[in-house]
């Protein structure tokens, strides 16, 4: 997922659009280029919290 914006306050918050596949809350991912392991804790789509997202949603 290309990251459009990133905020760091209490936790890191990233905003982007999935180019392929899907993701769900509690999925484990790697950020690039530093290969940091992250866990998806929340997903929001159109100002609503959801448990998953698919390609082309942003």
MARNUNU-284095 format. One record per atom (N, C-alpha, C): residue number from 1; residue in three letters; atom name; x, y, z. Coordinates in Angstrom, 2 decimals. Example, Ala and Ser with C-alpha at 12.3 -4.5 7.8 and 13.67 -1.06 7.14 Angstrom:
<atoms>
<atom><num>1</num><residu>ALA</residu><atome>N</atome><X>13.19</X><Y>-5.69</Y><Z>7.80</Z></atom>
<atom><num>1</num><residu>ALA</residu><atome>CA</atome><X>12.30</X><Y>-4.50</Y><Z>7.80</Z></atom>
<atom><num>1</num><residu>ALA</residu><atome>C</atome><X>13.20</X><Y>-3.30</Y><Z>7.80</Z></atom>
<atom><num>2</num><residu>SER</residu><atome>N</atome><X>12.85</X><Y>-2.25</Y><Z>7.08</Z></atom>
<atom><num>2</num><residu>SER</residu><atome>CA</atome><X>13.67</X><Y>-1.06</Y><Z>7.14</Z></atom>
<atom><num>2</num><residu>SER</residu><atome>C</atome><X>12.90</X><Y>0.03</Y><Z>7.87</Z></atom>
</atoms>
This chain:
<atoms>
<atom><num>1</num><residu>UNK</residu><atome>N</atome><X>0.85</X><Y>-1.17</Y><Z>0.00</Z></atom>
<atom><num>1</num><residu>UNK</residu><atome>CA</atome><X>0.00</X><Y>0.00</Y><Z>0.00</Z></atom>
<atom><num>1</num><residu>UNK</residu><atome>C</atome><X>0.89</X><Y>1.23</Y><Z>0.00</Z></atom>
<atom><num>2</num><residu>UNK</residu><atome>N</atome><X>0.86</X><Y>2.03</Y><Z>-1.03</Z></atom>
<atom><num>2</num><residu>UNK</residu><atome>CA</atome><X>1.61</X><Y>3.29</Y><Z>-1.01</Z></atom>
<atom><num>2</num><residu>UNK</residu><atome>C</atome><X>1.04</X><Y>4.22</Y><Z>0.07</Z></atom>
<atom><num>3</num><residu>UNK</residu><atome>N</atome><X>1.90</X><Y>4.77</Y><Z>0.88</Z></atom>
<atom><num>3</num><residu>UNK</residu><atome>CA</atome><X>1.48</X><Y>5.66</Y><Z>1.96</Z></atom>
<atom><num>3</num><residu>UNK</residu><atome>C</atome><X>1.35</X><Y>7.08</Y><Z>1.42</Z></atom>
<atom><num>4</num><residu>UNK</residu><atome>N</atome><X>0.18</X><Y>7.68</Y><Z>1.63</Z></atom>
<atom><num>4</num><residu>UNK</residu><atome>CA</atome><X>-0.07</X><Y>9.05</Y><Z>1.20</Z></atom>
<atom><num>4</num><residu>UNK</residu><atome>C</atome><X>0.33</X><Y>10.03</Y><Z>2.29</Z></atom>
<atom><num>5</num><residu>UNK</residu><atome>N</atome><X>-0.03</X><Y>9.73</Y><Z>3.54</Z></atom>
<atom><num>5</num><residu>UNK</residu><atome>CA</atome><X>0.31</X><Y>10.58</Y><Z>4.68</Z></atom>
<atom><num>5</num><residu>UNK</residu><atome>C</atome><X>0.67</X><Y>9.71</Y><Z>5.86</Z></atom>
<atom><num>6</num><residu>UNK</residu><atome>N</atome><X>1.46</X><Y>10.27</Y><Z>6.77</Z></atom>
<atom><num>6</num><residu>UNK</residu><atome>CA</atome><X>1.82</X><Y>9.57</Y><Z>8.00</Z></atom>
<atom><num>6</num><residu>UNK</residu><atome>C</atome><X>1.79</X><Y>10.56</Y><Z>9.14</Z></atom>
<atom><num>7</num><residu>UNK</residu><atome>N</atome><X>1.17</X><Y>10.17</Y><Z>10.26</Z></atom>
<atom><num>7</num><residu>UNK</residu><atome>CA</atome><X>1.11</X><Y>11.00</Y><Z>11.46</Z></atom>
<atom><num>7</num><residu>UNK</residu><atome>C</atome><X>1.72</X><Y>10.21</Y><Z>12.60</Z></atom>
<atom><num>8</num><residu>UNK</residu><atome>N</atome><X>2.51</X><Y>10.85</Y><Z>13.43</Z></atom>
<atom><num>8</num><residu>UNK</residu><atome>CA</atome><X>3.07</X><Y>10.20</Y><Z>14.61</Z></atom>
<atom><num>8</num><residu>UNK</residu><atome>C</atome><X>2.75</X><Y>11.03</Y><Z>15.83</Z></atom>
<atom><num>9</num><residu>UNK</residu><atome>N</atome><X>1.81</X><Y>10.57</Y><Z>16.61</Z></atom>
<atom><num>9</num><residu>UNK</residu><atome>CA</atome><X>1.48</X><Y>11.21</Y><Z>17.88</Z></atom>
<atom><num>9</num><residu>UNK</residu><atome>C</atome><X>1.70</X><Y>10.16</Y><Z>18.96</Z></atom>
<atom><num>10</num><residu>UNK</residu><atome>N</atome><X>0.64</X><Y>9.52</Y><Z>19.43</Z></atom>
<atom><num>10</num><residu>UNK</residu><atome>CA</atome><X>0.81</X><Y>8.44</Y><Z>20.40</Z></atom>
<atom><num>10</num><residu>UNK</residu><atome>C</atome><X>1.22</X><Y>7.16</Y><Z>19.68</Z></atom>
<atom><num>11</num><residu>UNK</residu><atome>N</atome><X>0.66</X><Y>6.90</Y><Z>18.53</Z></atom>
<atom><num>11</num><residu>UNK</residu><atome>CA</atome><X>1.00</X><Y>5.78</Y><Z>17.66</Z></atom>
<atom><num>11</num><residu>UNK</residu><atome>C</atome><X>1.25</X><Y>6.34</Y><Z>16.27</Z></atom>
<atom><num>12</num><residu>UNK</residu><atome>N</atome><X>1.69</X><Y>5.50</Y><Z>15.37</Z></atom>
<atom><num>12</num><residu>UNK</residu><atome>CA</atome><X>1.85</X><Y>5.93</Y><Z>13.99</Z></atom>
<atom><num>12</num><residu>UNK</residu><atome>C</atome><X>0.56</X><Y>5.66</Y><Z>13.24</Z></atom>
<atom><num>13</num><residu>UNK</residu><atome>N</atome><X>0.11</X><Y>6.66</Y><Z>12.50</Z></atom>
<atom><num>13</num><residu>UNK</residu><atome>CA</atome><X>-1.10</X><Y>6.54</Y><Z>11.69</Z></atom>
<atom><num>13</num><residu>UNK</residu><atome>C</atome><X>-0.68</X><Y>6.75</Y><Z>10.24</Z></atom>
<atom><num>14</num><residu>UNK</residu><atome>N</atome><X>-1.05</X><Y>5.82</Y><Z>9.37</Z></atom>
<atom><num>14</num><residu>UNK</residu><atome>CA</atome><X>-0.75</X><Y>5.97</Y><Z>7.95</Z></atom>
<atom><num>14</num><residu>UNK</residu><atome>C</atome><X>-2.03</X><Y>6.00</Y><Z>7.14</Z></atom>
<atom><num>15</num><residu>UNK</residu><atome>N</atome><X>-1.99</X><Y>6.73</Y><Z>6.04</Z></atom>
<atom><num>15</num><residu>UNK</residu><atome>CA</atome><X>-3.14</X><Y>6.85</Y><Z>5.14</Z></atom>
<atom><num>15</num><residu>UNK</residu><atome>C</atome><X>-2.65</X><Y>6.47</Y><Z>3.75</Z></atom>
<atom><num>16</num><residu>UNK</residu><atome>N</atome><X>-3.40</X><Y>5.62</Y><Z>3.06</Z></atom>
<atom><num>16</num><residu>UNK</residu><atome>CA</atome><X>-2.99</X><Y>5.21</Y><Z>1.73</Z></atom>
<atom><num>16</num><residu>UNK</residu><atome>C</atome><X>-4.09</X><Y>4.48</Y><Z>1.00</Z></atom>
<atom><num>17</num><residu>UNK</residu><atome>N</atome><X>-3.74</X><Y>3.96</Y><Z>-0.16</Z></atom>
<atom><num>17</num><residu>UNK</residu><atome>CA</atome><X>-4.69</X><Y>3.22</Y><Z>-1.00</Z></atom>
<atom><num>17</num><residu>UNK</residu><atome>C</atome><X>-4.07</X><Y>1.86</Y><Z>-1.34</Z></atom>
<atom><num>18</num><residu>UNK</residu><atome>N</atome><X>-4.83</X><Y>0.79</Y><Z>-1.17</Z></atom>
<atom><num>18</num><residu>UNK</residu><atome>CA</atome><X>-4.35</X><Y>-0.55</Y><Z>-1.47</Z></atom>
<atom><num>18</num><residu>UNK</residu><atome>C</atome><X>-4.35</X><Y>-0.74</Y><Z>-2.98</Z></atom>
<atom><num>19</num><residu>UNK</residu><atome>N</atome><X>-3.21</X><Y>-1.13</Y><Z>-3.55</Z></atom>
<atom><num>19</num><residu>UNK</residu><atome>CA</atome><X>-3.12</X><Y>-1.34</Y><Z>-5.00</Z></atom>
<atom><num>19</num><residu>UNK</residu><atome>C</atome><X>-3.47</X><Y>-2.76</Y><Z>-5.40</Z></atom>
<atom><num>20</num><residu>UNK</residu><atome>N</atome><X>-3.31</X><Y>-3.73</Y><Z>-4.50</Z></atom>
<atom><num>20</num><residu>UNK</residu><atome>CA</atome><X>-3.71</X><Y>-5.10</Y><Z>-4.79</Z></atom>
<atom><num>20</num><residu>UNK</residu><atome>C</atome><X>-3.97</X><Y>-5.83</Y><Z>-3.49</Z></atom>
<atom><num>21</num><residu>UNK</residu><atome>N</atome><X>-4.86</X><Y>-6.82</Y><Z>-3.55</Z></atom>
<atom><num>21</num><residu>UNK</residu><atome>CA</atome><X>-5.15</X><Y>-7.63</Y><Z>-2.38</Z></atom>
<atom><num>21</num><residu>UNK</residu><atome>C</atome><X>-6.10</X><Y>-6.96</Y><Z>-1.41</Z></atom>
<atom><num>22</num><residu>UNK</residu><atome>N</atome><X>-5.96</X><Y>-7.34</Y><Z>-0.14</Z></atom>
<atom><num>22</num><residu>UNK</residu><atome>CA</atome><X>-6.83</X><Y>-6.80</Y><Z>0.91</Z></atom>
<atom><num>22</num><residu>UNK</residu><atome>C</atome><X>-6.08</X><Y>-6.80</Y><Z>2.23</Z></atom>
<atom><num>23</num><residu>UNK</residu><atome>N</atome><X>-6.66</X><Y>-6.20</Y><Z>3.25</Z></atom>
<atom><num>23</num><residu>UNK</residu><atome>CA</atome><X>-6.10</X><Y>-6.27</Y><Z>4.59</Z></atom>
<atom><num>23</num><residu>UNK</residu><atome>C</atome><X>-7.23</X><Y>-6.21</Y><Z>5.60</Z></atom>
<atom><num>24</num><residu>UNK</residu><atome>N</atome><X>-6.93</X><Y>-6.71</Y><Z>6.79</Z></atom>
<atom><num>24</num><residu>UNK</residu><atome>CA</atome><X>-7.92</X><Y>-6.80</Y><Z>7.86</Z></atom>
<atom><num>24</num><residu>UNK</residu><atome>C</atome><X>-7.31</X><Y>-6.33</Y><Z>9.17</Z></atom>
<atom><num>25</num><residu>UNK</residu><atome>N</atome><X>-8.15</X><Y>-5.94</Y><Z>10.09</Z></atom>
<atom><num>25</num><residu>UNK</residu><atome>CA</atome><X>-7.69</X><Y>-5.61</Y><Z>11.43</Z></atom>
<atom><num>25</num><residu>UNK</residu><atome>C</atome><X>-6.98</X><Y>-6.83</Y><Z>12.01</Z></atom>
<atom><num>26</num><residu>UNK</residu><atome>N</atome><X>-5.89</X><Y>-6.61</Y><Z>12.69</Z></atom>
<atom><num>26</num><residu>UNK</residu><atome>CA</atome><X>-5.02</X><Y>-7.62</Y><Z>13.30</Z></atom>
<atom><num>26</num><residu>UNK</residu><atome>C</atome><X>-4.04</X><Y>-8.27</Y><Z>12.32</Z></atom>
<atom><num>27</num><residu>UNK</residu><atome>N</atome><X>-4.07</X><Y>-7.90</Y><Z>11.02</Z></atom>
<atom><num>27</num><residu>UNK</residu><atome>CA</atome><X>-3.06</X><Y>-8.40</Y><Z>10.07</Z></atom>
<atom><num>27</num><residu>UNK</residu><atome>C</atome><X>-1.69</X><Y>-7.87</Y><Z>10.47</Z></atom>
<atom><num>28</num><residu>UNK</residu><atome>N</atome><X>-0.66</X><Y>-8.67</Y><Z>10.23</Z></atom>
<atom><num>28</num><residu>UNK</residu><atome>CA</atome><X>0.73</X><Y>-8.27</Y><Z>10.44</Z></atom>
<atom><num>28</num><residu>UNK</residu><atome>C</atome><X>1.30</X><Y>-7.88</Y><Z>9.08</Z></atom>
<atom><num>29</num><residu>UNK</residu><atome>N</atome><X>1.99</X><Y>-6.74</Y><Z>9.00</Z></atom>
<atom><num>29</num><residu>UNK</residu><atome>CA</atome><X>2.54</X><Y>-6.24</Y><Z>7.74</Z></atom>
<atom><num>29</num><residu>UNK</residu><atome>C</atome><X>3.97</X><Y>-5.76</Y><Z>7.95</Z></atom>
<atom><num>30</num><residu>UNK</residu><atome>N</atome><X>4.65</X><Y>-5.50</Y><Z>6.83</Z></atom>
<atom><num>30</num><residu>UNK</residu><atome>CA</atome><X>5.98</X><Y>-4.90</Y><Z>6.85</Z></atom>
<atom><num>30</num><residu>UNK</residu><atome>C</atome><X>5.91</X><Y>-3.56</Y><Z>6.15</Z></atom>
<atom><num>31</num><residu>UNK</residu><atome>N</atome><X>6.54</X><Y>-2.54</Y><Z>6.74</Z></atom>
<atom><num>31</num><residu>UNK</residu><atome>CA</atome><X>6.64</X><Y>-1.26</Y><Z>6.05</Z></atom>
<atom><num>31</num><residu>UNK</residu><atome>C</atome><X>7.97</X><Y>-1.24</Y><Z>5.29</Z></atom>
<atom><num>32</num><residu>UNK</residu><atome>N</atome><X>8.00</X><Y>-0.58</Y><Z>4.19</Z></atom>
<atom><num>32</num><residu>UNK</residu><atome>CA</atome><X>9.20</X><Y>-0.49</Y><Z>3.37</Z></atom>
<atom><num>32</num><residu>UNK</residu><atome>C</atome><X>9.66</X><Y>0.96</Y><Z>3.32</Z></atom>
<atom><num>33</num><residu>UNK</residu><atome>N</atome><X>10.91</X><Y>1.24</Y><Z>3.19</Z></atom>
<atom><num>33</num><residu>UNK</residu><atome>CA</atome><X>12.00</X><Y>0.32</Y><Z>2.90</Z></atom>
<atom><num>33</num><residu>UNK</residu><atome>C</atome><X>12.69</X><Y>-0.25</Y><Z>4.13</Z></atom>
<atom><num>34</num><residu>UNK</residu><atome>N</atome><X>12.28</X><Y>0.12</Y><Z>5.35</Z></atom>
<atom><num>34</num><residu>UNK</residu><atome>CA</atome><X>13.01</X><Y>-0.33</Y><Z>6.55</Z></atom>
<atom><num>34</num><residu>UNK</residu><atome>C</atome><X>12.54</X><Y>-1.66</Y><Z>7.11</Z></atom>
<atom><num>35</num><residu>UNK</residu><atome>N</atome><X>11.54</X><Y>-2.29</Y><Z>6.52</Z></atom>
<atom><num>35</num><residu>UNK</residu><atome>CA</atome><X>11.03</X><Y>-3.61</Y><Z>6.93</Z></atom>
<atom><num>35</num><residu>UNK</residu><atome>C</atome><X>10.58</X><Y>-3.66</Y><Z>8.39</Z></atom>
<atom><num>36</num><residu>UNK</residu><atome>N</atome><X>10.00</X><Y>-2.58</Y><Z>8.89</Z></atom>
<atom><num>36</num><residu>UNK</residu><atome>CA</atome><X>9.47</X><Y>-2.57</Y><Z>10.25</Z></atom>
<atom><num>36</num><residu>UNK</residu><atome>C</atome><X>8.17</X><Y>-3.36</Y><Z>10.29</Z></atom>
<atom><num>37</num><residu>UNK</residu><atome>N</atome><X>8.02</X><Y>-4.21</Y><Z>11.29</Z></atom>
<atom><num>37</num><residu>UNK</residu><atome>CA</atome><X>6.79</X><Y>-4.99</Y><Z>11.45</Z></atom>
<atom><num>37</num><residu>UNK</residu><atome>C</atome><X>5.73</X><Y>-4.11</Y><Z>12.10</Z></atom>
<atom><num>38</num><residu>UNK</residu><atome>N</atome><X>4.53</X><Y>-4.15</Y><Z>11.54</Z></atom>
<atom><num>38</num><residu>UNK</residu><atome>CA</atome><X>3.42</X><Y>-3.37</Y><Z>12.08</Z></atom>
<atom><num>38</num><residu>UNK</residu><atome>C</atome><X>2.18</X><Y>-4.25</Y><Z>12.14</Z></atom>
<atom><num>39</num><residu>UNK</residu><atome>N</atome><X>1.23</X><Y>-3.87</Y><Z>12.98</Z></atom>
<atom><num>39</num><residu>UNK</residu><atome>CA</atome><X>-0.05</X><Y>-4.56</Y><Z>13.09</Z></atom>
<atom><num>39</num><residu>UNK</residu><atome>C</atome><X>-1.15</X><Y>-3.56</Y><Z>12.79</Z></atom>
<atom><num>40</num><residu>UNK</residu><atome>N</atome><X>-2.10</X><Y>-3.98</Y><Z>11.97</Z></atom>
<atom><num>40</num><residu>UNK</residu><atome>CA</atome><X>-3.23</X><Y>-3.12</Y><Z>11.65</Z></atom>
<atom><num>40</num><residu>UNK</residu><atome>C</atome><X>-4.20</X><Y>-3.17</Y><Z>12.83</Z></atom>
<atom><num>41</num><residu>UNK</residu><atome>N</atome><X>-4.42</X><Y>-2.02</Y><Z>13.46</Z></atom>
<atom><num>41</num><residu>UNK</residu><atome>CA</atome><X>-5.30</X><Y>-1.96</Y><Z>14.62</Z></atom>
<atom><num>41</num><residu>UNK</residu><atome>C</atome><X>-6.68</X><Y>-1.43</Y><Z>14.27</Z></atom>
<atom><num>42</num><residu>UNK</residu><atome>N</atome><X>-6.75</X><Y>-0.51</Y><Z>13.31</Z></atom>
<atom><num>42</num><residu>UNK</residu><atome>CA</atome><X>-8.03</X><Y>0.08</Y><Z>12.91</Z></atom>
<atom><num>42</num><residu>UNK</residu><atome>C</atome><X>-8.00</X><Y>0.34</Y><Z>11.41</Z></atom>
<atom><num>43</num><residu>UNK</residu><atome>N</atome><X>-9.16</X><Y>0.23</Y><Z>10.78</Z></atom>
<atom><num>43</num><residu>UNK</residu><atome>CA</atome><X>-9.31</X><Y>0.60</Y><Z>9.37</Z></atom>
<atom><num>43</num><residu>UNK</residu><atome>C</atome><X>-10.53</X><Y>1.50</Y><Z>9.28</Z></atom>
<atom><num>44</num><residu>UNK</residu><atome>N</atome><X>-10.36</X><Y>2.62</Y><Z>8.59</Z></atom>
<atom><num>44</num><residu>UNK</residu><atome>CA</atome><X>-11.48</X><Y>3.54</Y><Z>8.37</Z></atom>
<atom><num>44</num><residu>UNK</residu><atome>C</atome><X>-11.70</X><Y>3.71</Y><Z>6.88</Z></atom>
<atom><num>45</num><residu>UNK</residu><atome>N</atome><X>-12.95</X><Y>3.71</Y><Z>6.46</Z></atom>
<atom><num>45</num><residu>UNK</residu><atome>CA</atome><X>-13.32</X><Y>3.94</Y><Z>5.07</Z></atom>
<atom><num>45</num><residu>UNK</residu><atome>C</atome><X>-14.48</X><Y>4.92</Y><Z>5.07</Z></atom>
<atom><num>46</num><residu>UNK</residu><atome>N</atome><X>-14.28</X><Y>6.04</Y><Z>4.39</Z></atom>
<atom><num>46</num><residu>UNK</residu><atome>CA</atome><X>-15.29</X><Y>7.10</Y><Z>4.34</Z></atom>
<atom><num>46</num><residu>UNK</residu><atome>C</atome><X>-15.79</X><Y>7.49</Y><Z>5.74</Z></atom>
<atom><num>47</num><residu>UNK</residu><atome>N</atome><X>-14.83</X><Y>7.74</Y><Z>6.65</Z></atom>
<atom><num>47</num><residu>UNK</residu><atome>CA</atome><X>-15.10</X><Y>8.19</Y><Z>8.02</Z></atom>
<atom><num>47</num><residu>UNK</residu><atome>C</atome><X>-15.83</X><Y>7.17</Y><Z>8.88</Z></atom>
<atom><num>48</num><residu>UNK</residu><atome>N</atome><X>-15.86</X><Y>5.92</Y><Z>8.47</Z></atom>
<atom><num>48</num><residu>UNK</residu><atome>CA</atome><X>-16.48</X><Y>4.86</Y><Z>9.28</Z></atom>
<atom><num>48</num><residu>UNK</residu><atome>C</atome><X>-15.45</X><Y>3.76</Y><Z>9.54</Z></atom>
<atom><num>49</num><residu>UNK</residu><atome>N</atome><X>-15.48</X><Y>3.25</Y><Z>10.76</Z></atom>
<atom><num>49</num><residu>UNK</residu><atome>CA</atome><X>-14.56</X><Y>2.16</Y><Z>11.09</Z></atom>
<atom><num>49</num><residu>UNK</residu><atome>C</atome><X>-15.10</X><Y>0.85</Y><Z>10.52</Z></atom>
<atom><num>50</num><residu>UNK</residu><atome>N</atome><X>-14.19</X><Y>0.05</Y><Z>9.94</Z></atom>
<atom><num>50</num><residu>UNK</residu><atome>CA</atome><X>-14.56</X><Y>-1.23</Y><Z>9.35</Z></atom>
<atom><num>50</num><residu>UNK</residu><atome>C</atome><X>-13.49</X><Y>-2.26</Y><Z>9.73</Z></atom>
<atom><num>51</num><residu>UNK</residu><atome>N</atome><X>-13.74</X><Y>-3.54</Y><Z>9.48</Z></atom>
<atom><num>51</num><residu>UNK</residu><atome>CA</atome><X>-12.77</X><Y>-4.56</Y><Z>9.86</Z></atom>
<atom><num>51</num><residu>UNK</residu><atome>C</atome><X>-11.90</X><Y>-5.04</Y><Z>8.71</Z></atom>
<atom><num>52</num><residu>UNK</residu><atome>N</atome><X>-12.16</X><Y>-4.57</Y><Z>7.47</Z></atom>
<atom><num>52</num><residu>UNK</residu><atome>CA</atome><X>-11.34</X><Y>-4.97</Y><Z>6.34</Z></atom>
<atom><num>52</num><residu>UNK</residu><atome>C</atome><X>-11.43</X><Y>-3.93</Y><Z>5.22</Z></atom>
<atom><num>53</num><residu>UNK</residu><atome>N</atome><X>-10.51</X><Y>-4.04</Y><Z>4.27</Z></atom>
<atom><num>53</num><residu>UNK</residu><atome>CA</atome><X>-10.56</X><Y>-3.18</Y><Z>3.08</Z></atom>
<atom><num>53</num><residu>UNK</residu><atome>C</atome><X>-9.97</X><Y>-3.96</Y><Z>1.91</Z></atom>
<atom><num>54</num><residu>UNK</residu><atome>N</atome><X>-10.30</X><Y>-3.55</Y><Z>0.71</Z></atom>
<atom><num>54</num><residu>UNK</residu><atome>CA</atome><X>-9.86</X><Y>-4.24</Y><Z>-0.50</Z></atom>
<atom><num>54</num><residu>UNK</residu><atome>C</atome><X>-9.23</X><Y>-3.26</Y><Z>-1.48</Z></atom>
<atom><num>55</num><residu>UNK</residu><atome>N</atome><X>-8.64</X><Y>-3.79</Y><Z>-2.51</Z></atom>
<atom><num>55</num><residu>UNK</residu><atome>CA</atome><X>-7.98</X><Y>-3.00</Y><Z>-3.55</Z></atom>
<atom><num>55</num><residu>UNK</residu><atome>C</atome><X>-8.87</X><Y>-1.87</Y><Z>-4.05</Z></atom>
<atom><num>56</num><residu>UNK</residu><atome>N</atome><X>-8.28</X><Y>-0.70</Y><Z>-4.24</Z></atom>
<atom><num>56</num><residu>UNK</residu><atome>CA</atome><X>-8.90</X><Y>0.51</Y><Z>-4.79</Z></atom>
<atom><num>56</num><residu>UNK</residu><atome>C</atome><X>-9.74</X><Y>1.31</Y><Z>-3.79</Z></atom>
<atom><num>57</num><residu>UNK</residu><atome>N</atome><X>-9.92</X><Y>0.83</Y><Z>-2.56</Z></atom>
<atom><num>57</num><residu>UNK</residu><atome>CA</atome><X>-10.56</X><Y>1.67</Y><Z>-1.54</Z></atom>
<atom><num>57</num><residu>UNK</residu><atome>C</atome><X>-9.48</X><Y>2.59</Y><Z>-0.99</Z></atom>
<atom><num>58</num><residu>UNK</residu><atome>N</atome><X>-9.81</X><Y>3.84</Y><Z>-0.73</Z></atom>
<atom><num>58</num><residu>UNK</residu><atome>CA</atome><X>-8.84</X><Y>4.75</Y><Z>-0.11</Z></atom>
<atom><num>58</num><residu>UNK</residu><atome>C</atome><X>-9.51</X><Y>5.65</Y><Z>0.87</Z></atom>
</atoms>
